[in-house]
Amino acid sequence: MPATEFNFALLTEPQVSQKIKASRATLRRWRKRRRSGGDDGPPFLDLDGMIRYDPAALAAWMDLKSV
């Protein structure tokens, strides 16, 4: 399998919003803070303006937030 071939599906903002029960506005606010060096919200990918989330990174972030 070529190194550039992915075998996972990235999640969109609406999908993540639904999964974690956070509004899209909240996700946008978290992204803005992350870009400023904060650690709010799940890690994301900015693919030339298309915001995507890696399901594994999202799950890891949720594990870190568990109390």
DRENGU-316813 format. One record per residue (C-alpha): residue in one letter; x, y, z. Coordinates in Angstrom, 1 decimal. Example, Ala and Ser with C-alpha at 12.3 -4.5 7.8 and 13.67 -1.06 7.14 Angstrom:
2
(pt "a" (12.3 -4.5 7.8)) (pt "s" (13.7 -1.1 7.1)) 
This chain:
67
(pt "m" (0.0 0.0 0.0)) (pt "p" (1.5 3.4 -0.9)) (pt "a" (2.4 5.7 2.0)) (pt "t" (-0.1 8.3 0.7)) (pt "e" (-3.1 5.9 0.8)) (pt "f" (-5.2 6.3 3.9)) (pt "n" (-7.4 3.6 5.3)) (pt "f" (-9.5 5.7 7.6)) (pt "a" (-12.2 8.4 7.1)) (pt "l" (-11.7 11.8 8.4)) (pt "l" (-14.6 13.4 10.2)) (pt "t" (-16.2 16.7 9.3)) (pt "e" (-17.2 19.5 11.7)) (pt "p" (-20.9 18.6 11.7)) (pt "q" (-20.0 14.9 12.4)) (pt "v" (-17.8 15.8 15.3)) (pt "s" (-20.3 18.3 16.6)) (pt "q" (-23.0 15.5 16.7)) (pt "k" (-20.6 12.9 18.2)) (pt "i" (-19.4 15.0 21.1)) (pt "k" (-22.6 17.0 21.5)) (pt "a" (-20.9 20.4 21.2)) (pt "s" (-22.1 23.1 18.9)) (pt "r" (-20.3 23.9 15.7)) (pt "a" (-19.7 27.4 17.1)) (pt "t" (-17.9 25.8 20.1)) (pt "l" (-15.7 23.8 17.8)) (pt "r" (-14.8 26.9 15.9)) (pt "r" (-14.0 28.7 19.1)) (pt "w" (-11.8 25.8 20.2)) (pt "r" (-10.0 25.8 16.8)) (pt "k" (-9.3 29.6 17.1)) (pt "r" (-7.8 29.1 20.6)) (pt "r" (-5.7 26.1 19.4)) (pt "r" (-4.3 28.2 16.6)) (pt "s" (-3.3 30.8 19.2)) (pt "g" (-1.3 28.1 21.1)) (pt "g" (-4.1 26.9 23.4)) (pt "d" (-5.1 23.3 23.9)) (pt "d" (-8.8 23.7 23.8)) (pt "g" (-10.8 21.3 21.8)) (pt "p" (-9.8 18.2 19.8)) (pt "p" (-6.9 18.4 17.4)) (pt "f" (-7.9 19.1 13.8)) (pt "l" (-6.6 19.2 10.3)) (pt "d" (-6.9 22.3 8.1)) (pt "l" (-6.7 20.9 4.5)) (pt "d" (-6.6 24.1 2.5)) (pt "g" (-9.6 25.5 4.3)) (pt "m" (-11.4 22.1 4.7)) (pt "i" (-11.5 21.3 8.5)) (pt "r" (-11.3 17.7 9.3)) (pt "y" (-10.8 15.6 12.4)) (pt "d" (-8.9 12.3 12.8)) (pt "p" (-11.2 9.8 14.6)) (pt "a" (-8.2 8.4 16.5)) (pt "a" (-7.0 11.9 17.7)) (pt "l" (-10.6 12.7 18.6)) (pt "a" (-10.9 9.6 20.7)) (pt "a" (-7.5 10.2 22.4)) (pt "w" (-8.6 13.8 23.2)) (pt "m" (-11.8 12.5 24.7)) (pt "d" (-9.9 10.0 26.8)) (pt "l" (-7.7 12.9 28.2)) (pt "k" (-10.9 14.8 29.1)) (pt "s" (-12.4 11.9 31.1)) (pt "v" (-12.5 12.4 34.8)) 
